[in-house]
Amino acid sequence: MSVSELALWRARARAAGPQRVAPGTPAPEGLLRLVEPDATAVWLVAGQPEAAGPGTLDELGLAGPLVEQPNDTARVLAAVVRCCWADPTGPIWPGTPASWAAVSSVFRVFADRDEGAFRRAATAAVRRLHGAGWVLWDEPGKVVRLGPRVATWSAADLTVLREVCRTMPPPTADESVPEGTA
């Protein structure tokens, strides 16, 4: 791969986030290659340095923490991780699909709001997370799963997440995923 092609791939990943490409596409140096569970596509994700803070991430053009409604966004991400990380002793990505009802039931434990405000907060948060590549949200199918960006979390991050998942309540809603959406 030429230097200009490599620069173009890195620029795409920095500008638009994870790139979904055909299965035969090689991963340019510095990008993580993640194969979809059904092997129909591959995600190319820009890695980030282990100790990258907001200033470093900004300088590199990489996505940092989502700051719009950070509490709701973090809680919905935690609920998605709780529902989609089927085996916390294993790798977090790709995870398994979960129904929106299951994710909402976990988020509801943390959101003390009336029904309308709860729905708006949860929907806005999952849309922000989807836009940033942290989750994949099939809104019409009401199915969510972990996005390719979670594969960039360090081993230390995953250790903390395992403990958080262990202490979170399990979903109380129907956990089945509609046929054909997994």
C-alpha positions in Angstrom: 0.0 0.0 0.0 1.4 3.4 -1.0 2.0 6.2 1.5 -0.7 8.3 -0.1 -3.3 5.4 0.1 -2.3 4.9 3.8 -2.8 8.6 4.5 -6.2 8.5 2.8 -7.3 5.6 4.9 -6.2 7.3 8.1 -7.9 10.5 7.1 -11.1 8.7 6.4 -11.0 6.9 9.8 -10.3 10.2 11.6 -12.9 12.2 9.8 -15.8 9.7 9.6 -15.0 7.1 12.3 -15.0 3.4 11.8 -15.1 2.4 8.1 -17.2 -0.6 6.9 -15.6 -2.2 3.9 -15.6 -5.5 1.9 -14.2 -8.6 3.6 -11.1 -8.8 1.4 -10.0 -5.2 2.2 -6.6 -5.3 3.9 -6.1 -3.2 7.1 -3.7 -0.4 6.5 -1.0 0.0 9.2 -2.3 1.7 12.3 -5.9 0.6 11.7 -7.6 -2.3 13.5 -9.4 -4.8 11.3 -12.6 -6.3 12.8 -14.6 -8.9 10.9 -18.4 -8.8 11.3 -19.8 -12.0 12.9 -21.4 -13.1 9.6 -18.2 -12.3 7.7 -20.0 -10.1 5.2 -18.1 -7.0 6.0 -15.0 -5.7 7.9 -14.6 -2.6 10.0 -11.4 -0.6 9.9 -11.0 1.4 13.2 -8.3 3.9 14.1 -6.5 2.8 17.2 -5.6 5.3 19.9 -2.7 5.5 22.2 -3.2 3.8 25.6 -3.0 7.0 27.7 -4.6 9.4 25.2 -6.4 12.1 27.0 -8.8 14.6 25.4 -6.0 16.9 24.2 -4.1 14.1 22.5 -7.3 12.7 20.9 -8.2 16.1 19.6 -4.7 16.6 18.2 -4.9 13.2 16.4 -8.4 13.9 15.2 -9.8 10.8 17.0 -13.2 10.7 18.8 -13.0 11.5 22.4 -15.7 11.2 25.0 -19.2 12.2 24.0 -20.0 15.3 26.0 -23.6 16.0 25.0 -25.8 14.7 27.9 -22.8 12.7 29.2 -24.7 11.0 32.0 -27.5 9.6 29.8 -25.0 8.7 27.1 -22.7 6.8 29.5 -25.6 5.0 31.1 -27.1 3.9 27.8 -23.6 2.7 26.7 -23.3 0.8 30.0 -26.7 -0.8 29.4 -25.7 -1.8 25.9 -22.5 -3.3 27.2 -24.4 -5.2 29.9 -26.9 -6.6 27.4 -24.5 -7.3 24.4 -21.3 -8.5 26.0 -22.5 -12.1 26.4 -19.3 -13.5 27.8 -17.4 -10.9 29.9 -14.5 -13.2 30.2 -14.0 -13.0 26.4 -13.4 -10.2 23.9 -16.0 -7.4 24.0 -16.4 -7.1 20.2 -18.5 -8.1 18.3 -20.8 -9.0 21.1 -24.3 -10.2 20.5 -27.4 -8.3 19.4 -29.9 -7.3 22.0 -33.5 -6.0 21.8 -34.0 -2.3 22.5 -36.5 -3.4 25.2 -33.7 -5.3 27.0 -31.3 -2.4 26.8 -34.1 0.0 27.9 -34.9 -2.1 30.9 -31.3 -1.8 32.2 -31.1 1.9 31.5 -34.4 2.5 33.3 -32.8 1.4 36.6 -30.6 4.5 36.3 -33.1 6.9 34.8 -35.7 8.3 37.2 -38.0 10.0 34.7 -41.5 10.0 33.4 -42.1 7.7 30.4 -41.8 10.5 27.7 -38.6 12.0 29.1 -37.1 8.5 29.5 -37.8 7.5 25.9 -36.4 10.8 24.6 -33.2 10.5 26.7 -32.6 6.9 25.8 -33.2 7.4 22.1 -31.1 10.5 21.9 -28.2 8.7 23.7 -28.3 5.6 21.5 -28.3 7.8 18.4 -25.2 9.7 19.6 -23.5 6.5 20.4 -24.4 5.0 17.0 -23.1 8.2 15.2 -19.8 7.8 17.0 -19.4 4.1 16.3 -19.7 2.9 19.9 -22.9 1.0 19.2 -24.7 -0.2 16.0 -28.4 0.7 16.3 -31.0 -0.8 14.0 -33.8 1.7 14.9 -36.6 0.2 12.7 -35.7 -3.3 14.0 -35.3 -2.1 17.6 -32.0 -4.0 17.9 -28.7 -2.7 19.2 -25.2 -4.2 19.4 -21.7 -3.1 20.3 -20.1 -1.0 17.6 -16.5 -1.5 16.3 -15.1 1.4 18.3 -15.4 -0.7 21.6 -12.6 -3.0 20.2 -10.2 -0.1 20.9 -10.7 -0.3 24.7 -7.6 -1.4 26.5 -7.2 -4.4 28.8 -7.4 -2.1 31.8 -10.7 -0.6 30.5 -12.2 -4.0 30.0 -11.2 -5.1 33.6 -13.2 -2.1 34.9 -16.1 -2.8 32.6 -16.2 -6.5 33.7 -16.7 -5.3 37.3 -19.3 -2.7 36.3 -21.2 -5.4 34.3 -21.1 -7.8 37.2 -22.8 -5.2 39.5 -25.4 -4.1 37.0 -28.9 -5.6 37.0 -29.8 -8.0 34.2 -32.4 -7.0 31.6 -35.9 -7.5 32.8 -37.6 -7.1 29.4 -37.9 -9.6 26.6 -34.3 -10.3 25.5 -35.2 -11.9 22.2 -33.9 -10.3 19.0 -36.4 -10.1 16.1 -35.8 -12.7 13.4 -33.4 -11.7 10.7 -31.8 -8.8 12.6 -29.0 -10.6 14.3 
